């Protein structure tokens, strides 16, 4: 098999590794104060959309969380939203590095992002952090 054939499997393998690392222990702890705050804010969709929520600095995340809450409940299921954005952030890192530099750099960058304790920790919190990482890294693809 040539390098083109094996390179098709790099990103899916990284994303599987990334998903496993982010979902391991996802629902073992109760919600932290700031996660509970996000949940409370996301309950008021009208307040989010009208801008009435004074402390809200992440309306897109709160709208998404509001919809997610309609489908799922519990620590694991609710934190899964952030974990999925964490996986998408790693995909965006890989794609941006491949587009801007080369595939070898993309593999290194994607691997570092997939196993980064920082990325894993914040992808397991029910906060805007992993959505922000995804949007930021995703925006690099457009350069």
C-alpha positions as CSV (number, residue, x, y, z in Angstrom):
1,X,0.0,0.0,0.0
2,X,1.2,3.4,-0.9
3,X,1.3,6.5,1.3
4,X,-1.9,7.8,-0.3
5,X,-3.8,4.7,0.8
6,X,-2.4,4.8,4.4
7,X,-2.9,8.5,4.7
8,X,-6.7,8.1,4.3
9,X,-6.8,6.2,7.6
10,X,-4.8,8.7,9.6
11,X,-7.6,11.3,10.3
12,X,-10.2,8.6,11.1
13,X,-7.8,6.9,13.5
14,X,-7.0,10.2,15.2
15,X,-10.6,11.0,15.6
16,X,-11.4,7.5,17.1
17,X,-8.5,8.0,19.6
18,X,-9.7,11.5,20.3
19,X,-13.3,10.4,20.9
20,X,-12.2,7.6,23.3
21,X,-10.0,9.9,25.3
22,X,-12.7,12.6,25.6
23,X,-15.5,10.2,26.5
24,X,-13.5,8.2,29.1
25,X,-14.9,9.2,32.5
26,X,-17.2,11.8,31.0
27,X,-20.1,11.2,33.3
28,X,-18.3,10.2,36.5
29,X,-18.4,13.5,38.3
30,X,-21.3,15.7,39.2
31,X,-21.6,19.0,37.4
32,X,-19.3,21.8,38.6
33,X,-20.7,25.2,39.5
34,X,-19.9,26.8,36.1
35,X,-21.4,23.8,34.3
36,X,-24.6,24.2,36.3
37,X,-24.5,27.9,35.5
38,X,-24.4,27.0,31.7
39,X,-27.3,24.6,32.2
40,X,-29.4,27.3,34.0
41,X,-28.6,29.9,31.4
42,X,-29.5,27.5,28.5
43,X,-33.0,27.0,29.9
44,X,-34.0,30.5,28.9
45,X,-33.9,30.5,25.1
46,X,-35.9,33.7,24.8
47,X,-33.4,35.4,27.2
48,X,-30.5,34.1,25.2
49,X,-31.8,35.2,21.8
50,X,-33.0,38.7,23.1
51,X,-29.6,39.3,24.8
52,X,-31.3,39.8,28.2
53,X,-28.9,37.4,30.0
54,X,-26.4,39.7,31.5
55,X,-23.5,37.2,32.1
56,X,-23.9,35.3,28.9
57,X,-20.8,35.5,26.7
58,X,-21.5,32.4,24.6
59,X,-25.0,32.6,23.1
60,X,-24.3,30.1,20.3
61,X,-23.2,27.5,22.8
62,X,-26.2,28.2,25.0
63,X,-28.6,27.9,22.1
64,X,-27.0,24.6,21.1
65,X,-27.1,23.4,24.7
66,X,-30.8,24.3,24.9
67,X,-31.5,22.1,21.9
68,X,-29.3,19.3,23.2
69,X,-31.1,19.3,26.6
70,X,-34.4,18.6,24.7
71,X,-32.9,15.4,23.5
72,X,-30.6,14.2,26.3
73,X,-30.2,14.3,30.1
74,X,-27.6,13.3,32.6
75,X,-23.9,14.2,33.1
76,X,-22.5,12.0,30.4
77,X,-25.1,12.8,27.7
78,X,-25.0,16.6,28.4
79,X,-21.2,16.8,28.5
80,X,-21.2,14.8,25.2
81,X,-22.0,18.0,23.4
82,X,-18.7,19.5,24.5
83,X,-16.8,16.3,23.8
84,X,-18.1,16.2,20.2
85,X,-16.9,19.7,19.7
86,X,-13.6,18.6,21.1
87,X,-13.4,15.9,18.5
88,X,-14.3,18.3,15.8
89,X,-11.6,20.7,17.0
90,X,-9.0,18.0,16.5
91,X,-10.3,17.4,13.0
92,X,-10.1,21.1,12.4
93,X,-6.5,21.3,13.7
94,X,-5.5,18.4,11.3
95,X,-7.3,19.9,8.3
96,X,-5.9,23.4,8.9
97,X,-2.3,22.1,9.3
98,X,-2.7,19.9,6.2
99,X,-4.1,22.8,4.1
100,X,-1.6,25.4,5.4
101,X,1.6,23.4,5.7
102,X,1.6,19.7,4.8
103,X,0.3,16.2,5.7
104,X,3.3,15.3,8.0
105,X,2.7,18.5,10.0
106,X,-1.0,17.7,10.1
107,X,-0.4,14.3,11.5
108,X,1.8,15.7,14.3
109,X,-0.5,18.6,15.0
110,X,-3.6,16.3,15.0
111,X,-1.9,13.8,17.3
112,X,-0.8,16.5,19.7
113,X,-4.3,17.9,19.8
114,X,-5.9,14.5,20.2
115,X,-3.8,13.5,23.3
116,X,-3.4,17.0,24.8
117,X,-4.5,16.9,28.5
118,X,-5.6,20.5,28.1
119,X,-7.8,19.8,25.1
120,X,-9.2,16.6,26.8
121,X,-9.9,18.3,30.1
122,X,-11.8,21.2,28.5
123,X,-13.7,18.9,26.1
124,X,-15.1,17.2,29.2
125,X,-16.6,20.3,30.7
126,X,-20.1,21.5,29.8
127,X,-18.8,24.9,28.8
128,X,-18.1,26.8,25.6
129,X,-14.4,25.9,25.6
130,X,-14.4,23.1,23.0
131,X,-16.8,24.9,20.7
132,X,-14.5,27.9,20.9
133,X,-11.5,25.7,20.0
134,X,-13.4,24.2,17.1
135,X,-14.5,27.5,15.7
136,X,-11.0,29.0,16.1
137,X,-9.2,26.1,14.5
138,X,-11.9,25.7,11.9
139,X,-11.4,29.3,10.9
140,X,-7.8,28.6,10.1
141,X,-9.0,26.3,7.3
142,X,-10.3,29.3,5.4
143,X,-7.0,31.1,5.2
